[in-house]
Amino acid sequence: MTQRLPDSQPPPETPFEQLLSEAAQWRVRLEDDAATDSDHRAFKRWLAISDSHRRAWREIGETWEALGGAQLPGARAALERSHAEERVDARRLLRRTVIGLAILAVLPAAGLWVSNTSLAYWLADYRSATGERRTVKLEDGSVLDMNTATAVDLHFDSARRRIALRRGEVHLRVAADPDRPLEITTEAGAVRALGTRFSVRRLDTPAAGSGSRGAAMRVAVYESHVRLCVASGESCRKLRRGEQARATAAGIAPTEAMAKHSQPAWLQDRMDVLNQPVIDVLEELARYHPGILHYDKQALAGLRVSATLPLDDIPRALDALALALPIRIQAYGRWLLVVSRSEIEAAATVP
């Protein structure tokens, strides 16, 4: 008697998101000069598995071409370097390219849009979440404090120390090293320091003459001095302790004196407000709220406030504002906070 064999079941299909990630890894691997014949044969076997594999490869190819051959900042140069001390950078950039390609391929398929700024945030060496403050001790002994929603990339070697601020705000306690100047850079310019404490905040502002957004930065010095230069290098200024200035790629605004503080208030999870428009205060508080902080600028125009507000508890900060101002706070779950003009106060002003 012949025993009937059970019906064979096809293996479960690999999720397409995983295939995109695998395709991204194959793309980077095959673009590397170190790719072997064995690598190419293994890739052909992977590609022949299914139509889904081939579709994932085509989509990653389109993304790769959009990136110009994975020309993330410094990626190609880093992959081509062969010195031992630079191989760590190459591996890191290789990982970023793989992740970046996967993000760019998967998120549009899910109906999400990813800007260059948000991609730089997710691929950064170090980043902090919205509402999070993070401290990182760097390899040279410097201490980097990261404010909410901040991202940085590090470029340290035997000749220089450079920190690229991709988003947010940092405070830096610099370890002295005369042979290796330390710089913090944005598209607006660079800040160079030796043995000092200072903060840099990246600002997104409307670009002059257009509706697009441009980069700006604000620098504040708490100890010693720094040299601030615009991106072109044509304009530079020395900032001393107790001074701050705002810069764009076009130039540096007049230097301003700071209040006598030894460090930024956000390092102590607070915001010091002195006779500021409440809409400016709300804009700042929104940076620390992981959800949506909605408010009507027109309805709140004209209201000003002086206060010390907590940054680690945004609902409590808003309640403090409501005690001092004719405003009302409505919370819809944890994520949506709505600030409006008080109906009682508004009715009292009607003739």
C-alpha positions in Angstrom: 0.0 0.0 0.0 1.4 3.3 -1.0 1.4 6.0 1.6 0.1 9.3 0.4 2.5 12.2 0.9 1.1 15.4 2.4 0.5 18.3 0.1 3.6 20.5 0.0 3.1 24.1 1.2 5.0 27.0 -0.4 7.3 28.7 2.1 5.8 32.0 3.5 6.6 35.0 1.4 9.2 37.4 2.8 7.7 40.8 3.8 8.4 43.3 1.1 9.9 45.8 3.6 12.5 43.2 4.5 13.2 42.6 0.8 13.8 46.3 0.3 16.3 46.3 3.2 18.0 43.2 1.7 18.1 44.9 -1.7 19.7 48.0 -0.2 22.4 46.0 1.4 23.1 44.2 -1.9 23.3 47.5 -3.7 25.9 48.9 -1.3 27.8 45.6 -1.2 28.1 45.4 -5.0 29.0 49.0 -5.4 32.0 48.4 -3.1 35.3 47.8 -4.9 35.9 44.9 -2.6 32.9 43.0 -4.0 34.0 39.5 -5.1 32.8 37.1 -7.9 31.3 35.1 -5.1 29.3 38.1 -4.0 27.9 38.6 -7.5 26.9 35.0 -7.8 25.2 35.1 -4.4 23.3 38.2 -5.5 22.1 36.5 -8.7 20.8 33.6 -6.7 19.0 36.1 -4.4 17.5 38.0 -7.4 16.2 34.8 -9.0 14.2 33.8 -5.9 11.0 35.6 -6.9 9.4 38.5 -8.7 9.2 40.3 -5.4 12.9 40.2 -5.0 13.3 41.7 -8.5 10.8 44.4 -7.8 12.6 45.3 -4.6 15.8 45.5 -6.5 14.3 47.9 -9.1 12.8 50.2 -6.4 16.1 50.4 -4.6 17.8 51.1 -7.9 15.5 54.1 -8.5 16.2 55.4 -5.0 20.0 54.9 -5.5 19.9 56.9 -8.7 17.9 59.6 -6.9 20.7 59.8 -4.3 23.3 60.1 -7.1 25.0 56.8 -6.3 24.7 57.0 -2.5 26.4 60.3 -2.3 25.4 61.0 1.2 27.8 63.6 2.6 31.2 62.0 2.4 30.0 58.5 1.8 31.8 57.8 -1.4 35.1 59.3 -0.2 34.9 57.4 3.1 34.2 54.1 1.3 37.2 54.6 -0.9 39.6 55.4 1.9 41.9 52.6 3.1 43.7 53.9 6.1 43.0 51.8 9.2 41.8 54.7 11.3 39.3 55.7 8.7 37.7 52.3 8.2 35.5 52.8 11.1 34.0 55.9 9.3 33.6 53.8 6.2 31.7 51.1 8.0 29.5 53.7 9.7 28.7 55.5 6.4 28.0 52.1 4.8 25.5 51.4 7.5 23.9 54.8 7.0 23.6 54.3 3.3 21.9 50.9 3.8 19.5 52.3 6.4 18.8 55.5 4.4 18.0 53.6 1.2 15.6 51.4 3.2 13.9 54.4 4.8 13.5 56.2 1.5 12.1 53.1 -0.1 9.7 51.9 2.6 8.2 55.2 3.9 7.0 56.5 0.5 5.3 53.1 0.0 3.5 53.7 3.3 2.3 57.1 2.2 4.9 59.1 4.3 7.2 61.9 3.2 10.8 62.1 4.3 12.6 65.4 4.0 16.4 65.7 3.8 16.4 67.1 7.3 14.4 64.2 8.8 16.6 61.7 7.0 19.7 63.3 8.4 18.1 63.1 11.9 17.5 59.4 11.6 21.0 58.6 10.2 22.9 60.8 12.7 25.6 59.4 14.9 23.8 60.7 18.0 20.3 62.0 18.4 17.8 62.9 21.1 14.0 62.4 21.0 11.5 65.2 21.3 11.4 66.2 24.9 14.6 64.3 25.7 17.9 65.8 27.0 20.9 63.7 26.4 24.6 64.0 27.5 27.4 62.3 25.5 31.0 62.1 26.5 33.1 62.3 23.4 36.3 60.4 22.7 38.5 63.5 23.2 37.0 64.1 26.7 34.6 66.9 25.6 31.1 66.7 26.9 28.2 67.3 24.5 24.7 68.1 25.9 21.9 67.6 23.4 18.6 69.5 23.8 15.3 68.2 22.5 15.0 66.7 19.0 18.7 67.2 18.3 21.0 65.2 15.9 24.8 65.4 15.3 27.4 63.7 13.2 31.0 63.5 14.5 34.1 63.7 12.4 37.2 63.2 14.6 40.6 62.3 13.3 44.2 63.0 14.0 44.0 66.5 12.5 40.6 67.9 13.5 37.5 67.6 15.6 34.3 68.6 13.8 30.6 68.2 15.0 28.0 68.7 12.3 24.7 69.9 13.9 22.0 68.4 11.7 19.0 69.5 13.9 18.3 71.1 17.3 20.6 72.6 19.9 23.8 71.6 21.7 25.9 72.8 24.6 29.6 71.8 24.5 32.2 71.7 27.2 35.4 71.5 25.2 38.4 69.5 26.2 41.5 71.5 25.2 43.6 70.2 22.4 45.7 72.9 20.7 46.7 70.5 17.8 43.1 69.7 17.0 40.7 72.7 16.9 37.1 71.8 17.5 34.3 73.1 15.3 30.5 72.9 15.2 29.1 73.4 11.7 25.8 74.0 10.1 24.9 75.2 6.6 25.0 78.7 8.0 28.6 78.6 9.1 31.1 77.3 11.7 32.0 77.9 15.3 35.6 77.2 16.4 36.7 76.9 20.0 39.6 75.9 22.2 38.9 75.0 25.8 35.6 76.8 26.2 31.9 76.3 26.9 29.3 77.5 24.4 26.0 76.5 22.9 24.8 76.4 19.3 21.2 76.2 18.1 20.2 75.5 14.6 17.3 77.6 13.3 15.2 77.1 10.3 14.1 80.4 8.9 12.4 81.6 5.6 15.1 82.0 3.0 15.4 85.6 1.7 13.4 86.2 -1.4 11.7 82.8 -1.5 9.2 80.6 0.3 11.7 78.0 1.1 13.4 77.4 4.4 17.0 78.3 5.0 19.5 77.5 7.7 20.6 79.9 10.5 22.3 79.4 13.8 22.5 81.1 17.2 25.7 80.9 19.2 26.0 81.8 23.0 29.3 81.7 24.9 29.4 80.8 28.6 33.2 80.6 29.1 36.3 81.9 27.2 35.6 82.8 23.6 34.8 81.3 20.2 35.3 82.4 16.5 32.1 82.4 14.5 32.3 82.4 10.7 29.7 82.3 8.0 29.7 79.4 5.5 31.6 81.4 2.8 34.3 82.4 5.3 34.0 86.0 4.2 32.7 87.2 7.5 34.0 86.1 11.0 33.6 87.5 14.5 34.9 86.7 17.9 32.3 86.1 20.6 33.4 86.4 24.3 31.9 85.1 27.5 28.4 86.5 28.0 27.8 87.3 24.3 25.6 85.7 21.7 24.9 86.2 18.0 22.7 84.9 15.2 24.3 84.0 11.9 23.1 82.9 8.4 25.1 82.1 5.4 24.7 85.7 4.3 26.2 87.3 7.5 26.3 87.7 11.3 23.8 89.8 13.2 25.0 92.3 15.8 26.3 90.8 19.0 24.0 90.8 22.0 24.7 90.5 25.7 23.2 87.5 27.5 21.6 87.4 31.0 24.2 86.4 33.5 23.8 82.6 33.5 26.6 80.1 33.7 24.8 77.7 31.3 21.6 77.4 29.2 18.4 77.2 31.2 17.3 74.0 29.3 20.2 72.1 31.0 18.1 72.4 34.1 14.8 71.5 32.3 13.4 75.0 32.5 12.6 78.0 30.3 13.1 81.6 31.6 10.7 84.0 30.0 10.9 87.8 30.4 8.1 89.8 28.9 7.9 87.7 25.8 4.9 87.3 23.4 3.0 84.2 24.5 3.0 82.9 20.9 6.8 82.9 21.0 6.7 81.0 24.3 4.3 78.4 22.9 6.4 78.0 19.8 9.3 77.1 22.0 7.3 74.8 24.3 6.1 72.9 21.2 9.7 71.8 20.6 9.5 69.7 23.8 6.0 68.2 23.3 6.1 64.8 21.5 2.6 65.4 20.1 0.8 68.4 18.7 0.6 71.8 20.5 -2.0 73.8 18.6 -2.7 77.5 19.1 -4.2 80.4 17.2 -1.6 83.0 16.7 -4.1 85.7 15.7 -6.3 85.1 18.7 -3.3 85.2 21.1 -1.6 88.2 19.6 -0.8 90.9 22.1 -0.5 88.7 25.1 2.9 88.8 26.9 4.3 86.9 29.9 7.2 86.6 32.3 7.7 83.3 34.0 9.9 80.3 34.7 8.4 77.2 33.0 9.3 73.5 33.3 10.4 71.8 30.1 10.1 68.3 31.4 6.3 68.6 31.9 4.7 70.7 29.1 1.1 70.3 30.4 2.2 71.8 33.7 4.0 74.6 31.9 0.8 75.4 30.0 -1.2 75.4 33.2 1.2 77.9 34.7 0.6 80.1 31.6 -3.2 79.8 32.1 -2.9 81.1 35.7 -1.2 84.2 34.4 -3.0 84.8 31.1 -6.6 84.8 29.8 -6.0 81.5 28.0 -7.6 78.1 28.2 -5.8 74.7 27.8 -7.6 71.7 26.4 -6.0 68.2 26.3 -7.2 65.5 24.0 -5.3 62.5 25.2 -1.6 62.8 25.7 -0.7 64.0 22.3 -2.9 66.9 21.3 -2.9 70.1 23.4 -4.9 73.1 22.3 -4.4 76.6 23.6 -7.1 79.2 23.0 -8.1 82.6 24.2 -10.3 82.5 27.3 -14.0 82.8 26.3 -14.8 84.7 29.5 -12.0 87.3 28.9 -13.0 87.6 25.3 -16.7 88.2 26.1 -15.7 90.8 28.7 -14.0 92.9 26.0 -17.1 93.0 23.8 -18.9 96.4 24.1 
